[in-house]
């Protein structure tokens, strides 16, 4: 009688451990799939943001094309100049004086 009870308890314990292991594995696979899908979605969102960022403007100093959202810009009369860096902005300002 004791042996039968012990075998039942061991069987229940093994089943519980197997269930816990399988649950962890399945959750890990699901989490990895969600992370992969999330990074794909963020990459698509980022490329979409890049396309809709606006028109590119040519830096008058070095010729690099920069987005209209650049913090390096200067209004001179009716013209707006866009720069790729603070150094190009300062160089153009010195040259125009």
Biopython code that builds the backbone (N, CA, C, O; Angstrom):
import numpy as np
from Bio.PDB.StructureBuilder import StructureBuilder

atoms = [
    (1, "UNK", "N", (0.814, -1.188, 0.000)),
    (1, "UNK", "CA", (0.000, 0.000, 0.000)),
    (1, "UNK", "C", (0.870, 1.268, 0.000)),
    (1, "UNK", "O", (0.634, 2.209, -0.758)),
    (2, "UNK", "N", (1.873, 1.256, 0.872)),
    (2, "UNK", "CA", (2.773, 2.402, 0.964)),
    (2, "UNK", "C", (3.487, 2.634, -0.358)),
    (2, "UNK", "O", (3.654, 3.778, -0.782)),
    (3, "UNK", "N", (3.907, 1.563, -1.009)),
    (3, "UNK", "CA", (4.621, 1.684, -2.277)),
    (3, "UNK", "C", (3.728, 2.304, -3.356)),
    (3, "UNK", "O", (4.208, 3.114, -4.149)),
    (4, "UNK", "N", (2.452, 1.945, -3.405)),
    (4, "UNK", "CA", (1.511, 2.484, -4.389)),
    (4, "UNK", "C", (1.323, 3.984, -4.175)),
    (4, "UNK", "O", (1.283, 4.740, -5.146)),
    (5, "UNK", "N", (1.208, 4.422, -2.939)),
    (5, "UNK", "CA", (1.038, 5.839, -2.623)),
    (5, "UNK", "C", (2.299, 6.607, -3.017)),
    (5, "UNK", "O", (2.218, 7.702, -3.575)),
    (6, "UNK", "N", (3.459, 6.028, -2.724)),
    (6, "UNK", "CA", (4.729, 6.650, -3.059)),
    (6, "UNK", "C", (4.873, 6.788, -4.580)),
    (6, "UNK", "O", (5.328, 7.827, -5.059)),
    (7, "UNK", "N", (4.498, 5.769, -5.337)),
    (7, "UNK", "CA", (4.569, 5.836, -6.795)),
    (7, "UNK", "C", (3.623, 6.903, -7.352)),
    (7, "UNK", "O", (3.975, 7.604, -8.300)),
    (8, "UNK", "N", (2.451, 7.030, -6.784)),
    (8, "UNK", "CA", (1.488, 8.046, -7.214)),
    (8, "UNK", "C", (2.059, 9.442, -6.925)),
    (8, "UNK", "O", (1.983, 10.330, -7.774)),
    (9, "UNK", "N", (2.625, 9.632, -5.744)),
    (9, "UNK", "CA", (3.206, 10.928, -5.390)),
    (9, "UNK", "C", (4.391, 11.283, -6.297)),
    (9, "UNK", "O", (4.523, 12.433, -6.716)),
    (10, "UNK", "N", (5.238, 10.318, -6.599)),
    (10, "UNK", "CA", (6.372, 10.556, -7.491)),
    (10, "UNK", "C", (5.873, 10.886, -8.899)),
    (10, "UNK", "O", (6.412, 11.779, -9.551)),
    (11, "UNK", "N", (4.861, 10.181, -9.363)),
    (11, "UNK", "CA", (4.289, 10.445, -10.683)),
    (11, "UNK", "C", (3.713, 11.862, -10.741)),
    (11, "UNK", "O", (3.906, 12.568, -11.731)),
    (12, "UNK", "N", (3.015, 12.276, -9.700)),
    (12, "UNK", "CA", (2.458, 13.639, -9.650)),
    (12, "UNK", "C", (3.583, 14.668, -9.642)),
    (12, "UNK", "O", (3.493, 15.684, -10.331)),
    (13, "UNK", "N", (4.629, 14.420, -8.880)),
    (13, "UNK", "CA", (5.768, 15.340, -8.810)),
    (13, "UNK", "C", (6.467, 15.460, -10.176)),
    (13, "UNK", "O", (6.800, 16.564, -10.605)),
    (14, "UNK", "N", (6.683, 14.348, -10.843)),
    (14, "UNK", "CA", (7.317, 14.358, -12.161)),
    (14, "UNK", "C", (6.438, 15.116, -13.161)),
    (14, "UNK", "O", (6.950, 15.879, -13.980)),
    (15, "UNK", "N", (5.142, 14.913, -13.100)),
    (15, "UNK", "CA", (4.225, 15.607, -14.002)),
    (15, "UNK", "C", (4.257, 17.111, -13.752)),
    (15, "UNK", "O", (4.233, 17.896, -14.700)),
    (16, "UNK", "N", (4.310, 17.520, -12.482)),
    (16, "UNK", "CA", (4.355, 18.946, -12.157)),
    (16, "UNK", "C", (5.654, 19.587, -12.651)),
    (16, "UNK", "O", (5.631, 20.697, -13.182)),
    (17, "UNK", "N", (6.779, 18.904, -12.481)),
    (17, "UNK", "CA", (8.064, 19.422, -12.939)),
    (17, "UNK", "C", (8.081, 19.509, -14.466)),
    (17, "UNK", "O", (8.538, 20.507, -15.023)),
    (18, "UNK", "N", (7.589, 18.481, -15.140)),
    (18, "UNK", "CA", (7.551, 18.488, -16.600)),
    (18, "UNK", "C", (6.669, 19.621, -17.111)),
    (18, "UNK", "O", (7.002, 20.286, -18.092)),
    (19, "UNK", "N", (5.538, 19.835, -16.435)),
    (19, "UNK", "CA", (4.647, 20.920, -16.839)),
    (19, "UNK", "C", (5.331, 22.280, -16.656)),
    (19, "UNK", "O", (5.209, 23.147, -17.521)),
    (20, "UNK", "N", (6.042, 22.476, -15.552)),
    (20, "UNK", "CA", (6.731, 23.738, -15.295)),
    (20, "UNK", "C", (7.818, 23.983, -16.347)),
    (20, "UNK", "O", (7.966, 25.099, -16.844)),
    (21, "UNK", "N", (8.571, 22.937, -16.678)),
    (21, "UNK", "CA", (9.631, 23.077, -17.676)),
    (21, "UNK", "C", (9.039, 23.414, -19.040)),
    (21, "UNK", "O", (9.524, 24.320, -19.718)),
    (22, "UNK", "N", (8.013, 22.705, -19.441)),
    (22, "UNK", "CA", (7.386, 22.961, -20.737)),
    (22, "UNK", "C", (6.764, 24.363, -20.797)),
    (22, "UNK", "O", (6.848, 25.033, -21.826)),
    (23, "UNK", "N", (6.151, 24.802, -19.714)),
    (23, "UNK", "CA", (5.574, 26.142, -19.666)),
    (23, "UNK", "C", (6.658, 27.196, -19.836)),
    (23, "UNK", "O", (6.462, 28.172, -20.560)),
    (24, "UNK", "N", (7.796, 27.013, -19.179)),
    (24, "UNK", "CA", (8.905, 27.964, -19.307)),
    (24, "UNK", "C", (9.442, 28.006, -20.726)),
    (24, "UNK", "O", (9.718, 29.083, -21.254)),
    (25, "UNK", "N", (9.591, 26.861, -21.340)),
    (25, "UNK", "CA", (10.097, 26.793, -22.713)),
    (25, "UNK", "C", (9.132, 27.484, -23.664)),
    (25, "UNK", "O", (9.560, 28.254, -24.525)),
    (26, "UNK", "N", (7.855, 27.226, -23.525)),
    (26, "UNK", "CA", (6.848, 27.828, -24.404)),
    (26, "UNK", "C", (6.801, 29.336, -24.205)),
    (26, "UNK", "O", (6.699, 30.080, -25.181)),
    (27, "UNK", "N", (6.874, 29.801, -22.962)),
    (27, "UNK", "CA", (6.888, 31.245, -22.714)),
    (27, "UNK", "C", (8.131, 31.891, -23.309)),
    (27, "UNK", "O", (8.056, 32.995, -23.849)),
    (28, "UNK", "N", (9.266, 31.219, -23.217)),
    (28, "UNK", "CA", (10.500, 31.754, -23.794)),
    (28, "UNK", "C", (10.420, 31.880, -25.305)),
    (28, "UNK", "O", (10.867, 32.878, -25.871)),
    (29, "UNK", "N", (9.857, 30.882, -25.958)),
    (29, "UNK", "CA", (9.694, 30.928, -27.411)),
    (29, "UNK", "C", (8.726, 32.047, -27.800)),
    (29, "UNK", "O", (8.972, 32.779, -28.758)),
    (30, "UNK", "N", (7.627, 32.177, -27.054)),
    (30, "UNK", "CA", (6.662, 33.245, -27.336)),
    (30, "UNK", "C", (7.269, 34.625, -27.136)),
    (30, "UNK", "O", (7.023, 35.540, -27.922)),
    (31, "UNK", "N", (8.062, 34.770, -26.083)),
    (31, "UNK", "CA", (8.715, 36.062, -25.814)),
    (31, "UNK", "C", (9.715, 36.410, -26.909)),
    (31, "UNK", "O", (9.786, 37.561, -27.340)),
    (32, "UNK", "N", (10.484, 35.432, -27.360)),
    (32, "UNK", "CA", (11.449, 35.671, -28.441)),
    (32, "UNK", "C", (10.726, 36.056, -29.727)),
    (32, "UNK", "O", (11.193, 36.928, -30.459)),
    (33, "UNK", "N", (9.605, 35.425, -30.007)),
    (33, "UNK", "CA", (8.845, 35.749, -31.218)),
    (33, "UNK", "C", (8.277, 37.159, -31.136)),
    (33, "UNK", "O", (8.294, 37.894, -32.124)),
    (34, "UNK", "N", (7.770, 37.546, -29.957)),
    (34, "UNK", "CA", (7.241, 38.901, -29.790)),
    (34, "UNK", "C", (8.350, 39.937, -29.929)),
    (34, "UNK", "O", (8.143, 40.983, -30.545)),
    (35, "UNK", "N", (9.533, 39.657, -29.359)),
    (35, "UNK", "CA", (10.656, 40.590, -29.472)),
    (35, "UNK", "C", (11.079, 40.752, -30.925)),
    (35, "UNK", "O", (11.359, 41.866, -31.367)),
    (36, "UNK", "N", (11.127, 39.663, -31.664)),
    (36, "UNK", "CA", (11.511, 39.728, -33.072)),
    (36, "UNK", "C", (10.471, 40.515, -33.866)),
    (36, "UNK", "O", (10.829, 41.328, -34.718)),
    (37, "UNK", "N", (9.205, 40.283, -33.595)),
    (37, "UNK", "CA", (8.148, 41.007, -34.292)),
    (37, "UNK", "C", (8.165, 42.475, -33.897)),
    (37, "UNK", "O", (7.912, 43.343, -34.732)),
    (38, "UNK", "N", (8.460, 42.763, -32.634)),
    (38, "UNK", "CA", (8.516, 44.147, -32.170)),
    (38, "UNK", "C", (9.667, 44.901, -32.794)),
    (38, "UNK", "O", (9.516, 46.071, -33.144)),
    (39, "UNK", "N", (10.816, 44.258, -32.942)),
    (39, "UNK", "CA", (11.955, 44.946, -33.547)),
    (39, "UNK", "C", (11.709, 45.174, -35.038)),
    (39, "UNK", "O", (12.141, 46.189, -35.586)),
    (40, "UNK", "N", (11.024, 44.250, -35.695)),
    (40, "UNK", "CA", (10.665, 44.454, -37.097)),
    (40, "UNK", "C", (9.706, 45.625, -37.234)),
    (40, "UNK", "O", (9.831, 46.434, -38.154)),
    (41, "UNK", "N", (8.748, 45.714, -36.317)),
    (41, "UNK", "CA", (7.780, 46.807, -36.371)),
    (41, "UNK", "C", (8.455, 48.138, -36.093)),
    (41, "UNK", "O", (8.134, 49.140, -36.731)),
    (42, "UNK", "N", (9.396, 48.161, -35.138)),
    (42, "UNK", "CA", (10.076, 49.428, -34.845)),
    (42, "UNK", "C", (10.990, 49.828, -35.995)),
    (42, "UNK", "O", (11.151, 51.018, -36.264)),
    (43, "UNK", "N", (11.593, 48.855, -36.680)),
    (43, "UNK", "CA", (12.424, 49.175, -37.838)),
    (43, "UNK", "C", (11.560, 49.724, -38.962)),
    (43, "UNK", "O", (11.962, 50.666, -39.646)),
    (44, "UNK", "N", (10.377, 49.147, -39.163)),
    (44, "UNK", "CA", (9.467, 49.661, -40.184)),
    (44, "UNK", "C", (8.998, 51.062, -39.812)),
    (44, "UNK", "O", (8.900, 51.933, -40.677)),
    (45, "UNK", "N", (8.707, 51.288, -38.526)),
    (45, "UNK", "CA", (8.277, 52.602, -38.075)),
    (45, "UNK", "C", (9.390, 53.622, -38.270)),
    (45, "UNK", "O", (9.137, 54.748, -38.700)),
    (46, "UNK", "N", (10.628, 53.229, -37.953)),
    (46, "UNK", "CA", (11.757, 54.138, -38.098)),
    (46, "UNK", "C", (11.980, 54.498, -39.563)),
    (46, "UNK", "O", (12.217, 55.664, -39.880)),
    (47, "UNK", "N", (11.907, 53.517, -40.462)),
    (47, "UNK", "CA", (12.093, 53.825, -41.877)),
    (47, "UNK", "C", (10.946, 54.678, -42.394)),
    (47, "UNK", "O", (11.141, 55.516, -43.274)),
    (48, "UNK", "N", (9.750, 54.470, -41.852)),
    (48, "UNK", "CA", (8.617, 55.302, -42.231)),
    (48, "UNK", "C", (8.829, 56.732, -41.765)),
    (48, "UNK", "O", (8.521, 57.673, -42.496)),
    (49, "UNK", "N", (9.358, 56.907, -40.547)),
    (49, "UNK", "CA", (9.645, 58.243, -40.033)),
    (49, "UNK", "C", (10.697, 58.929, -40.890)),
    (49, "UNK", "O", (10.608, 60.133, -41.132)),
    (50, "UNK", "N", (11.692, 58.179, -41.350)),
    (50, "UNK", "CA", (12.749, 58.751, -42.164)),
    (50, "UNK", "C", (12.191, 59.243, -43.498)),
    (50, "UNK", "O", (12.579, 60.305, -43.985)),
    (51, "UNK", "N", (11.295, 58.480, -44.076)),
    (51, "UNK", "CA", (10.713, 58.884, -45.356)),
    (51, "UNK", "C", (9.856, 60.129, -45.213)),
    (51, "UNK", "O", (9.816, 60.961, -46.119)),
    (52, "UNK", "N", (9.174, 60.268, -44.091)),
    (52, "UNK", "CA", (8.275, 61.404, -43.914)),
    (52, "UNK", "C", (8.942, 62.555, -43.178)),
    (52, "UNK", "O", (8.265, 63.511, -42.801)),
    (53, "UNK", "N", (10.250, 62.490, -42.964)),
    (53, "UNK", "CA", (10.941, 63.546, -42.231)),
    (53, "UNK", "C", (10.951, 64.852, -43.002)),
    (53, "UNK", "O", (11.111, 65.909, -42.393)),
    (54, "UNK", "N", (10.789, 64.824, -44.291)),
    (54, "UNK", "CA", (10.722, 66.053, -45.066)),
    (54, "UNK", "C", (11.764, 66.090, -46.157)),
    (54, "UNK", "O", (12.451, 65.107, -46.432)),
    (55, "UNK", "N", (11.859, 67.233, -46.761)),
    (55, "UNK", "CA", (12.770, 67.450, -47.872)),
    (55, "UNK", "C", (14.191, 67.609, -47.347)),
    (55, "UNK", "O", (14.410, 68.137, -46.257)),
    (56, "UNK", "N", (15.149, 67.144, -48.139)),
    (56, "UNK", "CA", (16.552, 67.322, -47.778)),
    (56, "UNK", "C", (17.066, 68.621, -48.383)),
    (56, "UNK", "O", (16.699, 68.999, -49.495)),
    (57, "UNK", "N", (17.917, 69.289, -47.631)),
    (57, "UNK", "CA", (18.506, 70.550, -48.072)),
    (57, "UNK", "C", (20.017, 70.395, -48.120)),
    (57, "UNK", "O", (20.607, 69.710, -47.285)),
    (58, "UNK", "N", (20.628, 71.026, -49.088)),
    (58, "UNK", "CA", (22.075, 70.909, -49.270)),
    (58, "UNK", "C", (22.805, 71.922, -48.388)),
    (58, "UNK", "O", (22.501, 73.115, -48.403)),
    (59, "UNK", "N", (23.767, 71.422, -47.624)),
    (59, "UNK", "CA", (24.621, 72.274, -46.797)),
    (59, "UNK", "C", (25.466, 73.119, -47.738)),
    (59, "UNK", "O", (26.161, 72.562, -48.588)),
    (60, "UNK", "N", (25.433, 74.469, -47.615)),
    (60, "UNK", "CA", (26.172, 75.318, -48.543)),
    (60, "UNK", "C", (27.688, 75.240, -48.371)),
    (60, "UNK", "O", (28.422, 75.699, -49.246)),
    (61, "UNK", "N", (28.171, 74.678, -47.276)),
    (61, "UNK", "CA", (29.612, 74.616, -47.032)),
    (61, "UNK", "C", (30.202, 73.319, -47.571)),
    (61, "UNK", "O", (31.110, 73.345, -48.402)),
    (62, "UNK", "N", (29.693, 72.197, -47.106)),
    (62, "UNK", "CA", (30.304, 70.915, -47.479)),
    (62, "UNK", "C", (29.502, 70.123, -48.503)),
    (62, "UNK", "O", (30.001, 69.135, -49.042)),
    (63, "UNK", "N", (28.280, 70.535, -48.779)),
    (63, "UNK", "CA", (27.484, 69.862, -49.794)),
    (63, "UNK", "C", (26.699, 68.664, -49.298)),
    (63, "UNK", "O", (26.043, 67.992, -50.093)),
    (64, "UNK", "N", (26.749, 68.380, -48.009)),
    (64, "UNK", "CA", (25.986, 67.276, -47.444)),
    (64, "UNK", "C", (24.503, 67.620, -47.453)),
    (64, "UNK", "O", (24.127, 68.772, -47.233)),
    (65, "UNK", "N", (23.665, 66.626, -47.706)),
    (65, "UNK", "CA", (22.229, 66.849, -47.654)),
    (65, "UNK", "C", (21.745, 66.555, -46.248)),
    (65, "UNK", "O", (22.059, 65.511, -45.675)),
    (66, "UNK", "N", (20.969, 67.495, -45.691)),
    (66, "UNK", "CA", (20.469, 67.359, -44.321)),
    (66, "UNK", "C", (18.962, 67.556, -44.312)),
    (66, "UNK", "O", (18.401, 68.214, -45.188)),
    (67, "UNK", "N", (18.317, 66.975, -43.309)),
    (67, "UNK", "CA", (16.865, 67.090, -43.169)),
    (67, "UNK", "C", (16.493, 68.477, -42.678)),
    (67, "UNK", "O", (17.301, 69.178, -42.066)),
    (68, "UNK", "N", (15.271, 68.854, -42.953)),
    (68, "UNK", "CA", (14.779, 70.162, -42.526)),
    (68, "UNK", "C", (14.674, 70.249, -41.004)),
    (68, "UNK", "O", (14.539, 71.340, -40.450)),
    (69, "UNK", "N", (14.734, 69.123, -40.345)),
    (69, "UNK", "CA", (14.621, 69.099, -38.887)),
    (69, "UNK", "C", (15.946, 69.338, -38.180)),
    (69, "UNK", "O", (16.005, 69.271, -36.952)),
    (70, "UNK", "N", (17.010, 69.615, -38.926)),
    (70, "UNK", "CA", (18.323, 69.823, -38.315)),
    (70, "UNK", "C", (18.300, 71.044, -37.395)),
    (70, "UNK", "O", (17.651, 72.043, -37.707)),
    (71, "UNK", "N", (18.993, 70.970, -36.282)),
    (71, "UNK", "CA", (19.033, 72.148, -35.400)),
    (71, "UNK", "C", (19.991, 73.218, -35.918)),
    (71, "UNK", "O", (19.991, 74.343, -35.419)),
    (72, "UNK", "N", (20.801, 72.878, -36.908)),
    (72, "UNK", "CA", (21.776, 73.818, -37.451)),
    (72, "UNK", "C", (21.200, 74.492, -38.698)),
    (72, "UNK", "O", (21.296, 73.960, -39.804)),
    (73, "UNK", "N", (20.612, 75.645, -38.506)),
    (73, "UNK", "CA", (20.038, 76.390, -39.616)),
    (73, "UNK", "C", (20.145, 77.879, -39.322)),
    (73, "UNK", "O", (20.317, 78.292, -38.175)),
    (74, "UNK", "N", (20.039, 78.672, -40.374)),
    (74, "UNK", "CA", (20.140, 80.120, -40.219)),
    (74, "UNK", "C", (19.240, 80.784, -41.242)),
    (74, "UNK", "O", (19.221, 80.412, -42.415)),
    (75, "UNK", "N", (18.503, 81.762, -40.781)),
    (75, "UNK", "CA", (17.632, 82.553, -41.652)),
    (75, "UNK", "C", (18.379, 83.828, -42.019)),
    (75, "UNK", "O", (18.797, 84.575, -41.134)),
    (76, "UNK", "N", (18.551, 84.085, -43.302)),
    (76, "UNK", "CA", (19.202, 85.297, -43.782)),
    (76, "UNK", "C", (18.323, 85.910, -44.851)),
    (76, "UNK", "O", (18.295, 85.440, -45.988)),
    (77, "UNK", "N", (17.610, 86.956, -44.489)),
    (77, "UNK", "CA", (16.663, 87.566, -45.429)),
    (77, "UNK", "C", (15.530, 86.605, -45.722)),
    (77, "UNK", "O", (14.832, 86.156, -44.813)),
    (78, "UNK", "N", (15.350, 86.294, -46.987)),
    (78, "UNK", "CA", (14.295, 85.350, -47.364)),
    (78, "UNK", "C", (14.818, 83.932, -47.527)),
    (78, "UNK", "O", (14.058, 83.016, -47.843)),
    (79, "UNK", "N", (16.111, 83.752, -47.313)),
    (79, "UNK", "CA", (16.720, 82.429, -47.484)),
    (79, "UNK", "C", (16.946, 81.759, -46.135)),
    (79, "UNK", "O", (17.294, 82.406, -45.148)),
    (80, "UNK", "N", (16.741, 80.460, -46.120)),
    (80, "UNK", "CA", (17.057, 79.658, -44.944)),
    (80, "UNK", "C", (18.161, 78.692, -45.343)),
    (80, "UNK", "O", (18.033, 77.968, -46.331)),
    (81, "UNK", "N", (19.233, 78.680, -44.584)),
    (81, "UNK", "CA", (20.363, 77.794, -44.834)),
    (81, "UNK", "C", (20.342, 76.672, -43.807)),
    (81, "UNK", "O", (20.131, 76.910, -42.618)),
    (82, "UNK", "N", (20.560, 75.452, -44.274)),
    (82, "UNK", "CA", (20.578, 74.275, -43.421)),
    (82, "UNK", "C", (21.994, 73.714, -43.421)),
    (82, "UNK", "O", (22.621, 73.605, -44.475)),
    (83, "UNK", "N", (22.503, 73.354, -42.229)),
    (83, "UNK", "CA", (23.880, 72.885, -42.093)),
    (83, "UNK", "C", (23.900, 71.503, -41.456)),
    (83, "UNK", "O", (22.996, 71.126, -40.710)),
    (84, "UNK", "N", (24.962, 70.754, -41.771)),
    (84, "UNK", "CA", (25.104, 69.417, -41.192)),
    (84, "UNK", "C", (25.711, 69.471, -39.791)),
    (84, "UNK", "O", (25.531, 68.543, -39.002)),
    (85, "UNK", "N", (26.421, 70.540, -39.481)),
    (85, "UNK", "CA", (27.061, 70.636, -38.165)),
    (85, "UNK", "C", (27.230, 72.096, -37.775)),
    (85, "UNK", "O", (27.054, 73.011, -38.579)),
    (86, "UNK", "N", (27.575, 72.272, -36.518)),
    (86, "UNK", "CA", (27.821, 73.617, -36.008)),
    (86, "UNK", "C", (29.053, 74.233, -36.680)),
    (86, "UNK", "O", (29.104, 75.445, -36.892)),
    (87, "UNK", "N", (30.034, 73.405, -37.012)),
    (87, "UNK", "CA", (31.245, 73.898, -37.675)),
    (87, "UNK", "C", (30.919, 74.466, -39.056)),
    (87, "UNK", "O", (31.427, 75.528, -39.416)),
    (88, "UNK", "N", (30.090, 73.786, -39.826)),
    (88, "UNK", "CA", (29.697, 74.290, -41.144)),
    (88, "UNK", "C", (28.883, 75.574, -41.001)),
    (88, "UNK", "O", (29.039, 76.503, -41.794)),
    (89, "UNK", "N", (28.031, 75.623, -40.007)),
    (89, "UNK", "CA", (27.239, 76.824, -39.787)),
    (89, "UNK", "C", (28.137, 78.019, -39.466)),
    (89, "UNK", "O", (27.945, 79.104, -40.015)),
    (90, "UNK", "N", (29.113, 77.825, -38.584)),
    (90, "UNK", "CA", (30.033, 78.904, -38.216)),
    (90, "UNK", "C", (30.891, 79.314, -39.410)),
    (90, "UNK", "O", (31.139, 80.504, -39.608)),
    (91, "UNK", "N", (31.342, 78.357, -40.200)),
    (91, "UNK", "CA", (32.165, 78.656, -41.378)),
    (91, "UNK", "C", (31.389, 79.488, -42.392)),
    (91, "UNK", "O", (31.924, 80.443, -42.955)),
    (92, "UNK", "N", (30.149, 79.131, -42.622)),
    (92, "UNK", "CA", (29.321, 79.867, -43.578)),
    (92, "UNK", "C", (29.018, 81.270, -43.057)),
    (92, "UNK", "O", (28.985, 82.228, -43.829)),
    (93, "UNK", "N", (28.802, 81.389, -41.770)),
    (93, "UNK", "CA", (28.537, 82.695, -41.176)),
    (93, "UNK", "C", (29.761, 83.609, -41.308)),
    (93, "UNK", "O", (29.624, 84.790, -41.628)),
    (94, "UNK", "N", (30.954, 83.061, -41.062)),
    (94, "UNK", "CA", (32.196, 83.840, -41.212)),
    (94, "UNK", "C", (32.398, 84.258, -42.669)),
    (94, "UNK", "O", (32.810, 85.389, -42.930)),
    (95, "UNK", "N", (32.119, 83.381, -43.603)),
    (95, "UNK", "CA", (32.327, 83.665, -45.019)),
    (95, "UNK", "C", (31.340, 84.693, -45.545)),
    (95, "UNK", "O", (31.657, 85.434, -46.475)),
    (96, "UNK", "N", (30.158, 84.749, -44.968)),
    (96, "UNK", "CA", (29.141, 85.659, -45.476)),
    (96, "UNK", "C", (29.257, 87.069, -44.878)),
    (96, "UNK", "O", (28.524, 87.969, -45.289)),
    (97, "UNK", "N", (30.148, 87.270, -43.934)),
    (97, "UNK", "CA", (30.296, 88.602, -43.321)),
    (97, "UNK", "C", (31.297, 89.423, -44.020)),
    (97, "UNK", "O", (31.540, 90.566, -43.632)),
]
sb = StructureBuilder()
sb.init_structure("model")
sb.init_model(0)
sb.init_chain("A")
sb.init_seg("    ")
for serial, (resi, resn, name, xyz) in enumerate(atoms, 1):
    if name == "N":
        sb.init_residue(resn, " ", resi, " ")
    sb.init_atom(name, np.array(xyz, "f"), 0.0, 1.0, " ", f" {name:<3s}", serial, name[0])
structure = sb.get_structure()
